Amino acid sequence: MVSLLENIIIVVERDDTKDNLVSMVGQASVSNLVLQLDPAKLVEEEFIAAFCHRGGVTVLPLKPLPDFTLSIEKSILTLDMSPIVYSGFGLSAKKVKRTSKQFYYRFQVALDSANFQLNGPLHSRLRSFFKAFTSLVESGTRIPRRITDLGPFFVDWLPDTQRDWKGDLPKSDCIAAYLNKCEHVAIRPQCEVFDYTGSPILLPDFILWEKLLMKQEETNRCQEAEKPSSFLNPVNIQLGLTILSYLATGISSSKSTGADCQPNDNPCLTNASLSPIYSQILGEIPSESSVYELKQPRIICLTGLFPDHYYRQLEDQIKSMLMNSLHMNNELVYMCKCPLKSADPLLLPPQAFEQSMNSNSGTVFITGGKNISQYSQNPSLIKIRF
């Protein structure tokens, strides 16, 4: 299941990069929450025709239940059910092992597929199953009372831009109004910029330049790498990412320019060198390793509620911005994402916690490089996911 994010944090050094990113994240759309969801609305003919067949539907739970999880991603309905819930489901589902002694059942169907026939046997059974959540006397369906209260849900709809709408595109919040006519919650993203005023942040060199084979083509100047990779220094990158994560999460943040914030009295927040953790990490950097100085970095903190695909979209925008930059010389951009802490990890839906632990948590962009001229005459961009 796609994770929801509550924070996206970006560390930059150049003022023009900071201004471009602030403008970029300022265009983030409002997130919509439906507090009480009647699941039967998700299989109504009007909902499927108006939303699933005309764009991508996303419905994600904020408080997953251990016995039952309902989600929709790209108009694909997914139900994860405990054996007790599945006993009253009435449709075949895939049995999936959770642990050596636990398992669950997963049912999936594409609501926008031509094979999903409206008012057919499958549609009728789903409608009957979902009606039992609000009507416990629904015939032939057994729903444990502890899971009848579903919500809140993050809901989103991306209209298909290839369609002829004969006017402006519909607004994405119309799906929230349809699913709950009484009320829904709109969360507007907030952006703050923190200026670091202490001594330069010291970072070890991430790249093994002698192993990096840069491409010569002007149109393909970006080297992408997942950690680990052959041209990354595994020791240095671990130390550097630790330093950057401390910086991004506040170990060196000082006064905010976006709100009436008072500087903290803790000197570690304005001078990272005073932090014992930071000093210990600096001591672990090999003496022969070159050191990059991150002078007066800016920390951009975007707070709200975002689907994971928004982070990937922002990542692509930053890559494009840096590729088209006239400077592209020794610049570093660090970004990380903070998943929504909606529940105890033990209560997350099957495999969701494991997937979140195994997925990428951030990205580093490095442009130029002091040794880059040995391999390419064109400025290059290195993108590292970790």
VEXDREN-2710 file (C-alpha; in Angstrom, 1 decimal):
% VEXDREN-2710
k/r/px/py/pz
1/MET/0.0/0.0/0.0
2/VAL/1.3/3.5/-0.9
3/SER/2.4/5.3/2.2
4/LEU/1.2/8.8/3.3
5/LEU/3.8/11.4/4.2
6/GLU/3.5/14.2/6.8
7/ASN/6.8/16.0/6.1
8/ILE/9.1/16.5/3.2
9/ILE/12.4/18.2/4.2
10/ILE/14.9/19.6/1.8
11/VAL/18.4/21.0/2.5
12/VAL/20.0/23.4/0.0
13/GLU/22.8/25.9/-0.1
14/ARG/22.2/28.3/-2.9
15/ASP/19.6/31.1/-2.5
16/ASP/18.3/30.7/-6.1
17/THR/17.8/27.0/-5.6
18/LYS/16.0/27.7/-2.3
19/ASP/13.7/30.3/-4.0
20/ASN/12.9/27.9/-6.9
21/LEU/12.1/25.1/-4.5
22/VAL/9.9/27.3/-2.2
23/SER/7.9/28.3/-5.3
24/MET/7.7/24.7/-6.4
25/VAL/6.4/23.3/-3.1
26/GLY/4.1/26.3/-2.8
27/GLN/2.1/24.7/-5.7
28/ALA/1.3/21.6/-3.7
29/SER/-2.4/20.8/-3.8
30/VAL/-4.7/20.7/-0.8
31/SER/-5.2/17.3/0.8
32/ASN/-8.7/16.0/1.5
33/LEU/-9.9/13.8/4.3
34/VAL/-13.2/12.0/4.6
35/LEU/-13.8/11.4/8.3
36/GLN/-16.6/8.8/7.9
37/LEU/-16.7/6.7/4.8
38/ASP/-19.5/4.6/3.6
39/PRO/-17.7/1.9/1.6
40/ALA/-20.8/1.1/-0.4
41/LYS/-20.3/4.4/-2.2
42/LEU/-17.0/3.1/-3.7
43/VAL/-18.9/0.6/-5.8
44/GLU/-21.8/2.7/-6.8
45/GLU/-22.4/3.0/-10.5
46/GLU/-22.1/6.8/-10.4
47/PHE/-18.8/6.7/-8.5
48/ILE/-17.2/4.2/-10.9
49/ALA/-18.4/6.0/-14.0
50/ALA/-17.6/9.6/-12.8
51/PHE/-14.3/9.0/-11.1
52/CYS/-12.7/5.5/-11.9
53/HIS/-13.3/5.7/-15.6
54/ARG/-12.3/9.3/-15.9
55/GLY/-9.1/9.4/-13.9
56/GLY/-7.0/7.9/-11.1
57/VAL/-8.7/7.3/-7.7
58/THR/-6.8/7.1/-4.4
59/VAL/-8.4/6.2/-1.1
60/LEU/-6.0/5.4/1.7
61/PRO/-6.8/4.8/5.4
62/LEU/-5.1/7.0/8.1
63/LYS/-5.8/4.5/10.9
64/PRO/-5.4/1.0/9.4
65/LEU/-7.2/-1.8/11.2
66/PRO/-5.5/-5.1/12.0
67/ASP/-8.5/-7.2/10.8
68/PHE/-9.5/-5.2/7.7
69/THR/-7.8/-2.7/5.4
70/LEU/-9.5/-1.0/2.4
71/SER/-7.6/1.0/-0.1
72/ILE/-7.8/2.2/-3.7
73/GLU/-4.7/3.1/-5.7
74/LYS/-5.0/4.1/-9.4
75/SER/-8.6/2.9/-9.3
76/ILE/-7.6/-0.6/-8.1
77/LEU/-9.6/-1.7/-5.0
78/THR/-7.6/-3.7/-2.5
79/LEU/-9.1/-5.5/0.5
80/ASP/-6.8/-7.2/3.1
81/MET/-8.9/-9.3/5.5
82/SER/-8.2/-11.5/8.5
83/PRO/-9.7/-15.0/8.3
84/ILE/-12.7/-13.9/10.4
85/VAL/-13.6/-11.1/8.0
86/TYR/-12.9/-13.3/5.0
87/SER/-15.3/-16.0/6.2
88/GLY/-18.2/-13.5/5.5
89/PHE/-16.7/-12.1/2.3
90/GLY/-18.2/-14.5/-0.2
91/LEU/-15.6/-14.0/-3.0
92/SER/-12.3/-15.8/-3.7
93/ALA/-9.2/-14.1/-2.5
94/LYS/-5.4/-14.8/-2.4
95/LYS/-4.1/-16.3/0.8
96/VAL/-0.9/-14.5/1.8
97/LYS/1.5/-15.5/4.6
98/ARG/2.2/-12.8/7.1
99/THR/4.4/-14.7/9.5
100/SER/5.2/-18.4/10.0
101/LYS/1.8/-18.8/11.8
102/GLN/-0.3/-15.9/10.6
103/PHE/-1.8/-15.2/7.2
104/TYR/-4.4/-12.9/5.6
105/TYR/-6.5/-12.8/2.5
106/ARG/-6.1/-10.2/-0.3
107/PHE/-8.7/-9.3/-2.8
108/GLN/-8.1/-6.9/-5.7
109/VAL/-10.2/-5.7/-8.6
110/ALA/-9.7/-2.8/-11.1
111/LEU/-12.8/-0.7/-10.8
112/ASP/-12.1/0.9/-14.2
113/SER/-11.6/-2.4/-16.0
114/ALA/-13.9/-3.5/-18.8
115/ASN/-14.0/-7.0/-17.1
116/PHE/-15.6/-5.5/-14.0
117/GLN/-19.2/-5.6/-15.1
118/LEU/-21.6/-3.2/-13.4
119/ASN/-24.5/-5.1/-11.7
120/GLY/-22.7/-8.4/-12.5
121/PRO/-22.2/-11.1/-9.8
122/LEU/-18.9/-9.6/-8.6
123/HIS/-20.2/-6.1/-8.4
124/SER/-23.4/-7.2/-6.6
125/ARG/-21.5/-9.2/-4.0
126/LEU/-19.1/-6.3/-3.3
127/ARG/-22.1/-4.0/-2.9
128/SER/-23.7/-6.4/-0.5
129/PHE/-20.5/-6.8/1.5
130/PHE/-19.9/-3.1/1.8
131/LYS/-23.6/-2.4/2.8
132/ALA/-23.1/-4.6/5.8
133/PHE/-20.7/-2.1/7.3
134/THR/-23.6/0.3/7.8
135/SER/-26.5/-2.2/7.9
136/LEU/-25.7/-5.1/10.1
137/VAL/-28.8/-6.9/9.0
138/GLU/-27.6/-7.2/5.4
139/SER/-28.4/-10.8/4.4
140/GLY/-25.6/-13.3/4.0
141/THR/-22.8/-11.1/5.3
142/ARG/-21.0/-11.2/8.6
143/ILE/-19.0/-8.2/9.6
144/PRO/-17.4/-8.0/13.1
145/ARG/-18.7/-4.9/14.9
146/ARG/-15.2/-3.7/15.8
147/ILE/-14.4/-2.9/12.1
148/THR/-17.7/-1.3/11.1
149/ASP/-16.4/2.3/11.8
150/LEU/-14.1/3.0/8.9
151/GLY/-12.2/6.3/8.7
152/PRO/-10.7/8.7/8.4
153/PHE/-9.5/8.3/4.8
154/PHE/-7.2/10.3/2.5
155/VAL/-9.0/10.7/-0.8
156/ASP/-7.6/12.1/-4.1
157/TRP/-8.6/12.0/-7.7
158/LEU/-6.4/12.9/-10.7
159/PRO/-8.6/13.6/-13.8
160/ASP/-7.4/12.1/-17.0
161/THR/-5.9/15.0/-18.9
162/GLN/-6.3/13.1/-22.2
163/ARG/-10.1/13.4/-22.1
164/ASP/-12.0/16.2/-23.6
165/TRP/-13.6/17.9/-20.6
166/LYS/-15.1/20.8/-22.6
167/GLY/-13.8/23.3/-20.2
168/ASP/-11.7/23.4/-17.1
169/LEU/-10.6/20.2/-15.4
170/PRO/-12.8/19.2/-12.5
171/LYS/-11.3/19.9/-9.1
172/SER/-9.7/17.0/-7.2
173/ASP/-11.7/17.7/-4.0
174/CYS/-15.0/16.8/-5.7
175/ILE/-14.4/13.2/-4.9
176/ALA/-14.4/14.1/-1.1
177/ALA/-17.6/15.9/-1.5
178/TYR/-19.2/12.9/-3.3
179/LEU/-18.0/10.4/-0.6
180/ASN/-19.3/12.5/2.3
181/LYS/-21.7/15.3/1.4
182/CYS/-21.9/16.4/5.0
183/GLU/-18.3/17.3/5.6
184/HIS/-14.7/16.7/4.7
185/VAL/-11.4/18.1/5.9
186/ALA/-9.1/20.1/3.7
187/ILE/-5.4/20.3/4.8
188/ARG/-3.4/23.0/3.2
189/PRO/0.4/22.4/3.0
190/GLN/2.6/24.7/5.1
191/CYS/6.1/25.6/4.0
192/GLU/8.8/27.0/6.4
193/VAL/12.4/27.9/5.6
194/PHE/15.1/27.7/8.3
195/ASP/18.5/29.5/7.9
196/TYR/21.5/27.8/9.5
197/THR/23.9/30.4/10.9
198/GLY/26.6/28.2/12.5
199/SER/29.9/27.1/11.2
200/PRO/30.0/25.1/7.9
201/ILE/28.6/21.6/8.0
202/LEU/31.4/19.2/7.1
203/LEU/30.6/16.2/4.8
204/PRO/32.9/13.5/3.5
205/ASP/33.1/12.9/-0.2
206/PHE/30.3/10.5/-1.3
207/ILE/31.7/9.6/-4.7
208/LEU/34.6/7.3/-5.7
209/TRP/35.4/9.5/-8.7
210/GLU/37.9/7.0/-10.2
211/LYS/35.1/4.4/-10.5
212/LEU/32.5/6.8/-11.9
213/LEU/32.1/6.5/-15.7
214/MET/30.3/9.7/-16.7
215/LYS/28.3/9.7/-19.9
216/GLN/29.4/12.2/-22.5
217/GLU/26.0/12.9/-24.1
218/GLU/24.7/16.4/-23.5
219/THR/21.1/15.0/-23.2
220/ASN/22.0/12.4/-20.6
221/ARG/24.1/14.0/-17.9
222/CYS/22.5/12.4/-14.9
223/GLN/23.9/9.3/-13.2
224/GLU/21.3/7.6/-10.9
225/ALA/22.3/5.2/-8.2
226/GLU/20.5/3.2/-5.5
227/LYS/22.5/2.7/-2.3
228/PRO/24.8/0.7/-2.5
229/SER/26.4/1.3/-5.9
230/SER/29.8/0.7/-7.3
231/PHE/30.8/4.4/-7.5
232/LEU/29.6/5.3/-4.0
233/ASN/31.9/5.3/-1.0
234/PRO/29.8/3.2/1.5
235/VAL/31.5/4.4/4.6
236/ASN/31.4/8.1/3.7
237/ILE/27.9/8.1/2.4
238/GLN/26.6/6.5/5.6
239/LEU/28.4/9.2/7.7
240/GLY/27.3/12.0/5.4
241/LEU/23.7/10.9/5.3
242/THR/23.7/10.7/9.1
243/ILE/25.0/14.3/9.3
244/LEU/22.4/15.6/6.8
245/SER/19.6/13.8/8.6
246/TYR/20.5/15.5/11.8
247/LEU/20.7/18.8/10.0
248/ALA/17.3/18.2/8.4
249/THR/15.6/17.2/11.6
250/GLY/16.7/20.1/13.6
251/ILE/20.1/19.5/15.2
252/SER/21.4/22.7/13.5
253/SER/18.2/24.6/12.6
254/SER/18.0/28.1/13.9
255/LYS/15.6/31.0/13.4
256/SER/12.7/30.4/10.9
257/THR/12.0/33.0/8.3
258/GLY/8.4/31.8/7.8
259/ALA/7.0/32.4/11.2
260/ASP/7.5/34.3/14.4
261/CYS/9.9/31.8/15.9
262/GLN/12.3/32.6/18.7
263/PRO/15.9/31.2/18.5
264/ASN/16.3/28.2/20.8
265/ASP/18.7/28.7/23.7
266/ASN/20.3/25.4/23.0
267/PRO/23.7/26.3/21.3
268/CYS/23.7/23.0/19.4
269/LEU/20.8/24.3/17.3
270/THR/22.9/27.1/15.9
271/ASN/26.4/25.5/16.0
272/ALA/26.5/21.9/15.0
273/SER/30.1/21.5/16.1
274/LEU/28.9/21.8/19.7
275/SER/26.8/18.6/19.4
276/PRO/28.6/15.6/20.8
277/ILE/26.9/13.3/18.2
278/TYR/28.1/15.5/15.4
279/SER/31.6/15.7/16.8
280/GLN/31.7/11.9/17.1
281/ILE/30.6/11.5/13.5
282/LEU/33.3/13.9/12.3
283/GLY/35.8/11.8/14.2
284/GLU/34.8/8.8/12.1
285/ILE/35.5/10.5/8.8
286/PRO/38.8/8.9/7.4
287/SER/41.6/11.4/7.5
288/GLU/42.5/10.9/3.8
289/SER/38.9/11.6/2.7
290/SER/38.2/15.0/1.1
291/VAL/35.7/17.1/3.0
292/TYR/32.9/19.1/1.5
293/GLU/31.8/22.3/3.4
294/LEU/28.1/23.0/3.3
295/LYS/28.1/26.7/4.1
296/GLN/24.9/28.4/5.4
297/PRO/22.5/25.8/4.3
298/ARG/18.7/26.4/4.1
299/ILE/16.3/23.8/5.4
300/ILE/12.9/23.8/3.7
301/CYS/10.2/22.0/5.7
302/LEU/7.0/21.1/3.9
303/THR/4.3/19.9/6.3
304/GLY/0.9/18.5/5.4
305/LEU/-0.4/15.2/4.1
306/PHE/1.0/13.9/0.9
307/PRO/0.8/10.6/-1.1
308/ASP/4.2/9.0/-1.8
309/HIS/3.9/9.8/-5.5
310/TYR/4.0/13.5/-4.7
311/TYR/7.5/13.0/-3.3
312/ARG/8.6/11.2/-6.5
313/GLN/7.0/14.1/-8.6
314/LEU/9.0/16.6/-6.5
315/GLU/12.1/14.6/-6.9
316/ASP/11.7/14.7/-10.7
317/GLN/11.1/18.4/-10.6
318/ILE/14.3/19.0/-8.6
319/LYS/16.3/16.8/-11.0
320/SER/15.0/18.8/-14.0
321/MET/15.7/22.1/-12.3
322/LEU/19.3/21.1/-11.5
323/MET/19.9/19.7/-15.0
324/ASN/18.7/23.0/-16.6
325/SER/20.7/25.2/-14.1
326/LEU/23.3/27.4/-15.6
327/HIS/25.5/26.9/-12.5
328/MET/25.7/23.1/-12.0
329/ASN/28.9/23.5/-10.0
330/ASN/29.5/21.8/-6.7
331/GLU/25.9/22.0/-5.5
332/LEU/24.3/19.5/-3.1
333/VAL/20.6/19.1/-2.5
334/TYR/19.3/16.7/0.2
335/MET/15.7/15.7/0.6
336/CYS/14.0/13.2/2.8
337/LYS/10.4/12.1/3.6
338/CYS/8.7/11.4/6.9
339/PRO/5.9/8.8/6.8
340/LEU/2.6/9.6/8.6
341/LYS/2.7/8.1/12.1
342/SER/-0.9/7.0/12.1
343/ALA/-0.7/3.8/14.2
344/ASP/1.5/1.4/16.1
345/PRO/3.6/-0.6/13.6
346/LEU/2.0/-3.8/14.9
347/LEU/-1.4/-2.5/13.8
348/LEU/-0.4/-1.6/10.3
349/PRO/-2.0/-3.6/7.5
350/PRO/-0.1/-6.7/6.4
351/GLN/3.3/-6.0/4.9
352/ALA/2.8/-2.2/5.0
353/PHE/5.3/-1.7/7.8
354/GLU/7.9/-4.0/6.1
355/GLN/7.5/-2.2/2.8
356/SER/7.9/1.2/4.5
357/MET/11.2/-0.1/6.1
358/ASN/12.5/-1.4/2.8
359/SER/11.5/1.6/0.6
360/ASN/13.7/4.6/-0.1
361/SER/13.6/7.3/2.5
362/GLY/15.4/10.1/0.7
363/THR/17.5/11.4/-2.2
364/VAL/20.7/13.3/-2.6
365/PHE/21.6/15.3/-5.7
366/ILE/25.2/16.3/-6.3
367/THR/26.2/18.5/-9.2
368/GLY/29.7/19.1/-10.7
369/GLY/32.5/17.8/-8.5
370/LYS/36.1/18.8/-8.2
371/ASN/37.3/15.8/-10.1
372/ILE/34.6/15.7/-12.7
373/SER/36.7/17.2/-15.5
374/GLN/38.7/14.0/-15.6
375/TYR/35.7/12.1/-16.9
376/SER/33.5/14.5/-18.7
377/GLN/33.7/18.0/-20.2
378/ASN/30.0/18.6/-19.4
379/PRO/28.7/19.4/-16.0
380/SER/27.0/16.4/-14.5
381/LEU/24.4/15.5/-12.0
382/ILE/24.5/12.5/-9.6
383/LYS/21.3/11.3/-8.0
384/ILE/21.5/9.0/-5.1
385/ARG/18.5/7.3/-3.5
386/PHE/18.9/5.9/0.0
END
